[in-house]
């Protein structure tokens, strides 16, 4: 129990510190905060999901891995609703950069690709290495990242 509580305190401390690190990275590199938040802060907060998913794949529990990622995305959308309720000056979405619409659109497109893949169940791979689903998800992700890099606030 003490180990769990200790780890929880470390995670909570890192979570409070992470936005400040993101702002420092943006200022130091001359990048926009939207870009740093969408790529680097999101990658840092998604690292646990990636590790859990890799572990589930290694254990052969693929459904648990996919459920972990899709469930995490659902929960993150719920967090937006909670944040909007807690944001006192008005609507969180009215105060946010319109560039986030690019991220949201990319997330919807990527979710659509996953839905099609779950229903279609592709079995072939390009050059025996990568499936069309992985390739499509990667392309959408990197294109959206590039647009956010160019036009973020």
DAKA-V176613 format. One record per pair of residues at least 4 apart in sequence whose ideal C-beta (glycine too) atoms are under 7 Angstrom apart, sorted by the first residue. I is the first residue (numbers start at 1). J is the second residue. Records with the same first field share a line. If there is no record, write none. Layout:
I: J  J
This chain:
1: 5
2: 6
3: 7
4: 8
5: 9
6: 10
7: 11
8: 12
9: 13
10: 14
11: 15
12: 16
13: 17
14: 18
17: 21
18: 22  41  44
19: 23  41
20: 24
21: 25
22: 26  36  37  40  41
23: 27  33
24: 28
25: 29  36  40
26: 31  32  33  36
31: 35  36
32: 152  153
33: 37  153
34: 38  97  99  100  148  152  153
35: 39  148  149  152
36: 40  41
37: 41  42
38: 42  103  148
39: 43  145
40: 44
41: 45
42: 46
43: 47
46: 50
47: 51
48: 52
49: 53  68  69  72
50: 54
51: 55
52: 56  68
53: 57  65  68  69
54: 58
55: 59
56: 61  62  64  65  68
57: 62  65
61: 65
62: 66
63: 67
64: 68
65: 69
66: 70
67: 71
68: 72
69: 73
70: 74
71: 75
72: 76
73: 77
74: 78
75: 79
78: 82
79: 83
80: 84
81: 85
82: 86
83: 87  92
84: 91  92  93
87: 92
89: 95
90: 94  95
91: 95
92: 96
96: 100
97: 152  153
99: 148  151  152  153
100: 104
101: 105
102: 106  144  147  148
103: 107  144  148
104: 108
105: 109
106: 110  140  141  144
107: 111
108: 112
109: 113  140
110: 114  137  140  141
111: 115
112: 116
113: 117  133  136  137
114: 118
115: 119
116: 120
117: 122  133
122: 131  132  133
125: 129  130  131
126: 130  132  135
130: 134  135
131: 135
132: 136
133: 137
134: 138
135: 139
136: 140
137: 141
138: 142
139: 143
140: 144
141: 145
142: 146
143: 147
144: 148
145: 149
146: 150
147: 151
148: 152
